[in-house]
Amino acid sequence: MGTVYKRRVALSLQAAESYLYQRLPPEVDSQVLREVDYMYSFYHTLIPTAYIAYQRVALYGLEDANLRVTFDWNLRWRCENLHLDAGTEGQLLLPEGQFLMEIKVPCAMPVWMARLLDTLQIFPTSFSKYGVAYQNSMAHGAINRNVEISMENGDKKGRIVYANEIFSSVLPSGTAVFDLGSFLACTAASLLLGVLIAWAHAYQNPSNRGFLFTLVTLPAMVQTVIMLVNGNWHRGCGDGGI
């Protein structure tokens, strides 16, 4: 619950895709589009990453139209085939039979609703559809690096590359174990990096031997943890508490 401001502009699917993928300005003149243009100029690598779909029942108060309650179910997501007219199929975000209720109030919640929620033991919680989809994709390795999005008119295609290389394995595809040679080579490279870091720190900073020794060995320790989780450095840093 909280105040959320949403900016919208009405465009046809073809006009929206031409604007977002090919940067062709639509015929509509809108402050919202100018804000989107600025966002594109500020963030140069914006790309589609997920498709989210769900069924919704939206209600509003008879006495206060600003009071709104929505019920969402059959929440689905996918990170492939992101074209908006490619159907609504996807994996479930919530177990079947569960609903997501969202209460939107601009100010204080009505007393009758607060009492009802208290009686039913319903308490506020945070839930992000995109956040849960991203967590699921990371857990199952479902994020693809390359996706082609066909434009509606079929004349052009926009190719997008996902910037998720840092979450991928540094070992060859399908590698479940690593041999001694790979381990020693990675360890040597990590120690060399540690020596360079320690030298750069000690060049103009007074340091004791214990601290320099830590700087030298820390990359090797991190590398060992990463290799133990099959080269996925994002998971390795998380497991290592870094």
Secondary structure, DSSP 8 states (H G I E B T S, - for coil): ------------HHHHHHHHHH----S---HHHHHHHHHHHH-TT-----EEEEEEEEEE-SS-TT-EEEEEEEEEEESS---TTS-S--EESS-TT--EEEEE-SSS--HHHHHHHHHTT-------HHHHHHHHHHHHT---SEEEEE-TTSS-EEEEE-S-GGGSBSS-TT-----HHHHHHHHHHHHHHHHHHHHHHHHHS---HHHHHHHHHHHHHHHHHHHHTTTBHHHHHHHTT-
